[in-house]
Amino acid sequence: MTAPTVASLCSGLGHHLVPAAGFDVPRTEVTAVHISELTEPEAYLSGGELLLTTGLALPVDEAGCAAYVDRVRGAGVSALALGLGPVHQEPPEALVTACRAAGLPLLLVPPATPFLTVTRAYWTAQSRSTEQRLNDVVAAHRALVEAAVAPDPAGSVLGCLARWLPGWAVLLHPDGSVDLTHPPALDAELRGLQEEVARLGVAGIHSSAAFPVGDDVAVVFPLAVGDQVVGYLAAGSARQLDAARRRVVLTAATLLSLDAVRRRQVESARGATRRCVAVLVDLGMVDAARRLAAASGCPSPTGEAAVLVVRGRDSELFVQAVERWCPAALAVAVDRTTAWFLLPDDHGTLDDLRRRLVDPTASVVLSDLVSLAAVGRVRARLQRESAAGEPGATIAPRRGTRQEVIRAVDGFVATAGVDLRAALVAYLRHRGQWEAASTALGLHRNTLRYRVGRAMEELGLDLDDPDVAAEAWLALRDRGIG
C-alpha cells in the first residue's frame, strides 16, 4: 500500500471531499493535513500538505486571492480544500480563478462534514500505509535470511533483492570486476560501477554510495570481513531507494558478508593445499608437488612455469586478484605485504593484472618460463628485485626470452626460404664467426652477412645477445634444423 494521495483521499471520503467544478484530482502524495485561516500560512507548511480552510480571512478581490494562492502554491501544498458553510456557501469566483491560473487543485468540503473527518481519514490511511510498508520490509528481511541458507546463498540473495526492489543486484570483487548479477543480462547498469567501487576502495569498510545509473538509482555497500573489504553489493531500481529500502539492501550486504566468511574458510583450505604444492616446487621436490596436486585436485605444475612476485599493501588481496587473473596460479603469501605465485605458460597479461590489483603502490615482478628445478632460485632473485624496486613498478620478462625466441623461430621456420635458414644455422653453429661460416657454406662473406641480416629481420631478435643466440640455436636444433 502506498502513502495517501489527493486522489485516494477523495476516493475514500466520497462526497465528504470532492474537487471543485473544472478541477482534476491529482495523484500527488499528501504528507499531512493542515488547517489554517491565515492569509500567509507558508511559515507553517513544509510541503505536500492538504491545506484546509473555511476562507474566513480570504481576500475578496482577485489580486488578493491570487497573492494568497501564489503563497500557498509556493509552499508546495498538494491541494487546497475549502470548507463550505461557515463563511462561503460556494467557492468564490476569485479563488477559483486564482487556483486555476496557478495550477493548484481546489477541493470542497460540504457544510455537514467537519474537518476532523478529513484529518481522521488521512491519518488512518497513513497508518495503514506505514503498517503495510513495515510488513513489506519485514517480509523482505525474512526472505533474504531464507535465501542466505539456500544451496547457492549469493545467487539466491541477489535474486531475492532484485525481485523485491524491483530492479537489479550485482556482486562485485574488491577490484570492481563482476562476480554475480541478477538478472544475468546487465550491460548499461554495469558501466560506471567499477569507477564507484574504486572510489569506495579508498574510503574503507564504512563507506557507501548512491548515484544514478541510466534511469535507475543505485546504491553500493562494501562487504566486510573484519576490517577488510572482500567485495561490494550494488543494487538499483527505477524507484527512489528510501531509508527502508536502503536498510533492506544493507541487510543483503550483511548476509553476503557472512557468506564471504564461509567461502573464505573453504578457499583457505584450498589455498593451503595450493601453497604446499608451490612450496614443494620451490624446495626442489617437484615429484612430491605433482603427487600432492593430483591427490588434492590442484593445478599440477608442468615442465616449465613463470614466477610472479607482488609486493604492496595487502598480500591477501593480491592472492585473490591474481587467482581471478589466472585461476591456475599457485599462491604463497610470504608476509602481510608480499606474495609470490607459480604461473602456467598461458597466464594473462600484466596490464590486465594491474587493473585487478587496485593497489597503485603494488610492485609486480614477472619471470619468463623457467624449469621447475630453477623456481626456487628465480623466486629468490625476483623477491630481491621487488624489495629493491620502486612502489608501483612493473618488471616484465626482458625481450628475447625463451618463449619469445621459440615463437620467433617457429615463425621463421614456417616462412623463411632454404637459403636464409642455412645462413642462420651456419652463423649460429660457428658462434658468429663470419669466415668459418662463409667457408662452410661456400659463400662470399658479404653474401652471408646479407642473408643473416635478412634472417634477423624476419626473426625480430637480437642475435648479438649471446643468451638470445643460444636460445635460438637450441630452438632450431629442437626442430631438426640445426
Secondary structure as UniProt FT lines:
FT   HELIX           6..13
FT   HELIX           14..16
FT   STRAND          18..19
FT   TURN            21..22
FT   STRAND          32..35
FT   HELIX           41..44
FT   STRAND          49..53
FT   TURN            56..57
FT   HELIX           62..74
FT   TURN            75..76
FT   STRAND          79..83
FT   HELIX           93..102
FT   STRAND          106..109
FT   TURN            111..112
FT   HELIX           115..148
FT   HELIX           153..164
FT   TURN            165..166
FT   STRAND          167..172
FT   TURN            174..175
FT   STRAND          178..182
FT   TURN            188..192
FT   HELIX           193..203
FT   TURN            205..206
FT   STRAND          209..213
FT   TURN            214..215
FT   STRAND          216..225
FT   TURN            226..227
FT   STRAND          228..237
FT   HELIX           243..282
FT   TURN            283..284
FT   HELIX           286..296
FT   STRAND          304..311
FT   HELIX           315..325
FT   TURN            327..328
FT   STRAND          330..333
FT   STRAND          338..343
FT   TURN            345..346
FT   HELIX           350..357
FT   TURN            360..361
FT   STRAND          363..366
FT   STRAND          370..371
FT   HELIX           372..374
FT   HELIX           375..388
FT   TURN            391..392
FT   STRAND          394..395
FT   TURN            399..400
FT   HELIX           402..415
FT   HELIX           418..429
FT   TURN            430..432
FT   HELIX           434..441
FT   HELIX           445..459
FT   TURN            463..464
FT   HELIX           466..478
FT   TURN            479..480
//
